[in-house]
């Protein structure tokens, strides 16, 4: 009799366990093991149940507090027995704001059962390095030597530099280098610095070359150079006009004196 009661109790527990298992949704997450800079962080998932039931759940990505977080969106779906539900989650593009570390993709079912399923993956971003272009100044005099150089906290960089001249011509140059300022106007230096394992750096700088009779202290920026040069030319033209006007006045006075003396000789 005691053995029968134990057997009945055991069967009851087994049936209850099997009922719970059949009613509990099953979760499967598919995600790439590693994401690189420029990739879109996303994953697909599958939720399966042996019974018809409505569930509420969250899908999400967690890369730690130091990385950007996405807002959680509560979803509600109706599962049909033995028909897997397919879903996708898109977190966004992986960029340099992320710090390389392990992350997790997860599905968290809240109702009617509390079930949490997660899968780990890695994010890999290239570290940054400092890179700055060095100019002794931004405004130079005609025929002056200009030293173009750079500073960085890493060595053995690959440097691709292009110098655009005021006349519109461009030339690939090596850095560091020294050029002679043979053209008046604005120069533009475009540089891309790269090294394996690091994120590329692109910089653009402008500097100007002016004539010696233009005061450098009056130039506020490189963009002011064309205007100041035009002002210098306008000033020269203005001075020439005033000189011509004065010469005209002097010539007019001279003619009046000549006419006066001629009339006086004739006693008119």
C-alpha positions as CSV (number, residue, x, y, z in Angstrom):
1,X,0.0,0.0,0.0
2,X,2.8,2.4,0.9
3,X,4.6,1.5,-2.3
4,X,1.5,2.2,-4.4
5,X,1.1,5.6,-2.8
6,X,4.7,6.4,-3.6
7,X,4.3,5.3,-7.2
8,X,1.2,7.4,-7.6
9,X,2.9,10.4,-6.1
10,X,5.9,9.8,-8.4
11,X,3.7,9.6,-11.5
12,X,1.9,12.8,-10.5
13,X,5.2,14.7,-10.1
14,X,6.4,13.3,-13.5
15,X,3.2,14.4,-15.2
16,X,3.4,17.8,-13.6
17,X,7.0,18.2,-14.7
18,X,6.3,17.1,-18.3
19,X,3.3,19.5,-18.4
20,X,5.5,22.4,-17.2
21,X,8.2,21.5,-19.8
22,X,5.8,21.3,-22.6
23,X,4.3,24.7,-21.6
24,X,7.6,26.4,-21.2
25,X,8.8,28.3,-24.3
26,X,12.1,27.3,-25.7
27,X,14.5,30.1,-26.9
28,X,17.3,29.9,-29.5
29,X,19.7,32.9,-30.3
30,X,21.8,33.2,-33.4
31,X,24.5,35.8,-33.4
32,X,28.0,36.3,-34.9
33,X,30.8,35.6,-32.4
34,X,32.6,38.9,-33.3
35,X,31.6,42.2,-34.7
36,X,34.1,44.7,-36.1
37,X,34.0,48.5,-36.5
38,X,31.5,49.4,-39.2
39,X,29.4,46.2,-38.7
40,X,25.8,46.3,-37.7
41,X,25.2,44.6,-34.3
42,X,22.2,42.4,-34.8
43,X,20.9,38.9,-34.0
44,X,18.1,36.6,-34.9
45,X,16.1,34.5,-32.4
46,X,13.6,31.7,-32.3
47,X,10.9,31.1,-29.7
48,X,9.1,27.7,-29.7
49,X,6.3,26.2,-27.6
50,X,4.5,22.9,-27.6
51,X,1.3,24.7,-26.6
52,X,-0.6,27.7,-27.8
53,X,0.1,30.7,-25.6
54,X,0.7,34.5,-25.5
55,X,4.0,35.7,-24.2
56,X,5.6,39.1,-23.3
57,X,9.4,39.5,-23.7
58,X,12.3,41.9,-24.2
59,X,15.1,41.5,-26.7
60,X,18.4,43.4,-26.2
61,X,22.1,43.8,-26.3
62,X,24.3,44.5,-23.3
63,X,27.9,45.7,-23.6
64,X,28.3,47.2,-20.2
65,X,27.7,50.7,-18.8
66,X,30.6,52.2,-20.6
67,X,29.0,51.6,-24.0
68,X,25.9,53.1,-25.6
69,X,22.6,51.5,-24.4
70,X,19.4,51.0,-26.4
71,X,15.9,51.5,-25.1
72,X,14.1,48.2,-24.2
73,X,10.9,47.6,-26.0
74,X,8.3,45.2,-24.5
75,X,6.9,42.9,-27.2
76,X,3.9,40.6,-27.1
77,X,3.3,37.7,-29.5
78,X,1.0,34.7,-29.7
79,X,2.8,31.4,-30.1
80,X,1.1,28.6,-31.9
81,X,1.9,25.1,-30.8
82,X,4.9,23.5,-32.6
83,X,5.3,26.6,-34.9
84,X,8.5,28.5,-34.0
85,X,8.4,32.3,-34.0
86,X,11.3,34.0,-35.9
87,X,12.4,37.4,-34.8
88,X,15.3,39.9,-35.4
89,X,16.9,42.5,-33.2
90,X,19.0,45.4,-34.6
91,X,21.2,47.3,-32.2
92,X,23.0,49.6,-34.6
93,X,26.4,50.2,-36.2
94,X,29.5,49.5,-34.3
95,X,31.8,52.6,-34.2
96,X,34.8,53.9,-32.3
97,X,32.6,54.9,-29.3
98,X,32.5,51.3,-28.2
99,X,35.2,49.8,-26.0
100,X,36.4,46.4,-27.0
101,X,34.9,43.8,-24.6
102,X,32.5,40.9,-24.3
103,X,28.8,41.5,-24.8
104,X,25.6,39.5,-24.6
105,X,22.5,39.2,-26.7
106,X,19.5,38.2,-24.7
107,X,15.8,37.3,-24.7
108,X,14.0,37.8,-21.5
109,X,10.4,36.4,-21.3
110,X,8.3,38.0,-18.6
111,X,4.9,36.3,-19.0
112,X,3.5,33.7,-18.5
113,X,6.9,32.3,-17.4
114,X,10.0,34.1,-16.4
115,X,12.7,32.8,-18.7
116,X,16.1,34.4,-19.5
117,X,18.3,33.2,-22.4
118,X,21.6,34.9,-23.4
119,X,24.5,34.3,-25.7
120,X,28.0,36.0,-25.6
121,X,29.8,37.7,-28.4
122,X,32.8,40.2,-28.8
123,X,33.1,43.7,-30.2
124,X,36.4,44.7,-31.7
125,X,37.2,48.3,-32.5
126,X,40.5,49.8,-33.6
127,X,42.2,52.0,-30.9
128,X,42.9,55.7,-31.7
129,X,46.3,57.4,-31.8
130,X,47.1,61.1,-31.6
131,X,48.2,62.9,-34.7
132,X,48.7,66.6,-35.2
133,X,50.1,68.7,-38.0
134,X,52.8,71.2,-36.9
135,X,53.1,74.6,-38.4
136,X,55.4,77.3,-37.0
137,X,52.7,79.8,-38.1
138,X,49.8,80.0,-40.5
139,X,50.9,83.0,-42.6
140,X,54.2,83.1,-44.4
141,X,56.0,85.6,-46.6
142,X,56.7,85.1,-50.3
143,X,59.9,83.0,-50.9
144,X,60.0,82.0,-47.3
145,X,60.9,78.4,-46.4
146,X,57.9,76.5,-44.8
147,X,58.5,73.5,-42.6
148,X,55.7,70.9,-42.7
149,X,55.8,68.3,-39.9
150,X,53.7,66.3,-37.6
151,X,53.6,64.8,-34.1
152,X,52.1,61.5,-32.9
153,X,52.2,59.1,-29.9
154,X,52.9,56.1,-32.2
155,X,55.8,55.5,-34.6
156,X,56.1,53.9,-38.1
157,X,53.0,55.6,-39.5
158,X,52.0,55.4,-43.1
159,X,51.5,59.0,-44.2
160,X,49.6,60.0,-47.4
161,X,49.9,63.8,-47.8
162,X,48.7,66.0,-50.6
163,X,49.5,69.7,-50.9
164,X,47.2,71.9,-52.9
165,X,48.7,75.1,-54.2
166,X,47.0,78.5,-54.7
167,X,46.9,78.0,-58.5
168,X,44.9,74.8,-58.1
169,X,47.6,72.3,-58.7
170,X,48.1,69.4,-56.3
171,X,51.2,67.4,-55.4
172,X,51.9,64.3,-53.2
173,X,54.5,65.1,-50.6
174,X,56.4,63.3,-47.9
175,X,56.2,64.5,-44.3
176,X,58.2,66.0,-42.7
177,X,59.4,68.3,-45.5
178,X,60.3,71.9,-46.3
179,X,58.8,73.8,-49.2
180,X,59.5,77.3,-50.6
181,X,56.6,79.7,-50.7
182,X,56.7,80.6,-54.4
183,X,53.0,81.4,-54.8
184,X,50.9,84.0,-53.1
185,X,47.5,82.8,-51.8
186,X,46.1,79.9,-49.7
187,X,47.7,76.5,-49.5
188,X,45.8,73.4,-48.3
189,X,47.5,70.3,-46.8
190,X,45.4,67.0,-46.7
191,X,46.9,64.1,-44.7
192,X,45.8,60.6,-44.0
193,X,47.8,58.8,-41.3
194,X,47.4,55.0,-40.7
195,X,48.9,52.1,-38.9
196,X,47.8,48.5,-38.7
197,X,45.6,47.8,-35.7
198,X,44.6,51.5,-35.3
199,X,41.9,53.7,-36.7
200,X,42.9,56.0,-39.6
201,X,43.2,59.7,-38.9
202,X,42.4,62.3,-41.6
203,X,43.4,66.0,-41.2
204,X,43.1,69.1,-43.3
205,X,45.0,72.3,-42.7
206,X,45.3,75.6,-44.5
207,X,48.1,78.2,-44.5
208,X,48.8,81.3,-46.6
209,X,51.6,83.1,-48.3
210,X,51.5,86.9,-48.7
211,X,53.8,89.7,-50.0
212,X,56.2,91.3,-47.6
213,X,54.5,94.6,-47.6
214,X,51.3,93.2,-46.0
215,X,51.3,93.3,-42.2
216,X,50.9,89.7,-40.9
217,X,49.6,91.0,-37.6
218,X,46.5,92.3,-39.4
219,X,45.5,88.9,-40.7
220,X,43.1,87.2,-38.3
221,X,42.9,83.8,-40.2
222,X,44.0,82.2,-43.4
223,X,40.6,82.9,-44.9
224,X,41.3,86.6,-44.5
225,X,44.3,86.5,-46.8
226,X,42.4,86.9,-50.1
227,X,40.4,89.8,-48.7
228,X,43.5,91.5,-47.3
229,X,45.4,91.0,-50.6
230,X,42.4,92.5,-52.5
231,X,42.4,95.4,-50.0
232,X,46.1,96.0,-50.6
233,X,45.5,96.1,-54.4
234,X,42.5,98.5,-53.9
235,X,44.7,100.7,-51.8
236,X,47.3,100.9,-54.5
237,X,44.7,101.8,-57.1
238,X,43.2,104.4,-54.8
239,X,46.6,106.0,-54.3
240,X,47.3,106.0,-58.0
241,X,44.0,107.8,-58.7
242,X,44.8,110.5,-56.1
243,X,48.2,111.0,-57.7
244,X,46.6,111.4,-61.2
245,X,44.1,113.9,-59.8
246,X,46.9,116.0,-58.2
247,X,48.9,115.9,-61.4
248,X,45.8,117.0,-63.3
249,X,45.3,119.9,-60.9
250,X,49.0,120.9,-61.1
251,X,48.8,120.7,-65.0
252,X,45.6,122.9,-65.0
253,X,47.3,125.5,-62.8
254,X,50.4,125.5,-65.0
255,X,48.2,126.0,-68.1
256,X,46.4,129.0,-66.4
257,X,49.8,130.6,-65.6
258,X,51.0,130.1,-69.2
259,X,47.9,131.7,-70.6
260,X,48.2,134.5,-68.2
261,X,51.8,135.4,-69.2
262,X,51.0,135.1,-72.9
263,X,48.1,137.6,-72.5
264,X,50.3,139.9,-70.4
265,X,53.0,140.0,-73.1
266,X,50.4,141.0,-75.7
267,X,49.0,143.6,-73.3
268,X,45.6,142.2,-73.6
